[in-house]
Amino acid sequence: MPPHPKRKHSSGRRDRRRAHDALEGQNLVACSNCGEMRLPHTMCPKCGHYRNREVIDMEAAEKKKK
């Protein structure tokens, strides 16, 4: 049998332990080319631009998928 706690932890102690468990929203920034919201330090999934340069030609990528 595994060990069991000798005393019950108070609700305040339990809640202080859970204080850092809340979910946070993602930090999004607007793309400088198309204005679509994207994650920072990543290329835009809609237009393929990153730091004012076209990294991926999205039209060619869509044709390649088909």
C-alpha positions in Angstrom: 0.0 0.0 0.0 1.3 3.5 -0.8 1.8 6.0 2.0 -1.1 8.3 2.9 -1.0 11.8 4.2 -1.3 12.2 7.9 -3.2 15.5 7.8 -5.4 17.2 5.3 -3.9 20.1 3.4 -5.8 23.3 3.9 -7.7 24.9 0.9 -5.4 27.9 1.1 -2.3 25.8 0.8 -3.9 23.8 -2.1 -4.9 27.1 -3.9 -1.4 28.6 -3.5 0.1 25.5 -5.1 -2.4 25.9 -8.0 -1.7 29.6 -8.5 0.5 29.0 -11.5 -1.7 26.5 -13.3 -3.9 29.0 -15.1 -3.8 29.0 -18.9 -2.5 32.2 -20.6 -3.5 33.4 -24.1 -0.9 33.2 -26.9 1.0 36.4 -27.7 0.0 37.3 -31.2 1.3 40.1 -33.5 0.0 41.5 -36.8 1.8 40.5 -40.0 3.5 43.6 -41.5 2.5 42.5 -45.0 -1.1 41.2 -44.8 -2.2 42.2 -41.3 -3.1 38.6 -40.3 -2.4 37.7 -36.6 0.6 35.4 -36.2 3.0 34.1 -33.6 6.0 36.4 -33.0 9.4 35.3 -34.6 7.6 33.1 -37.1 6.7 33.5 -40.7 3.1 34.4 -41.6 1.2 31.2 -42.5 -1.2 33.1 -44.7 1.2 35.1 -46.9 4.6 33.5 -46.3 6.4 36.7 -45.2 8.9 37.2 -42.3 10.6 40.4 -41.4 9.4 42.2 -44.6 10.7 39.5 -46.9 8.9 36.7 -48.7 10.2 33.4 -47.2 7.9 31.0 -49.0 5.9 31.5 -52.2 2.4 30.5 -50.9 1.0 30.1 -54.4 3.7 27.6 -55.4 3.3 25.8 -52.1 -0.5 25.4 -52.7 0.0 24.1 -56.2 2.6 21.6 -54.9 0.0 20.3 -52.3 -2.5 19.5 -55.1 
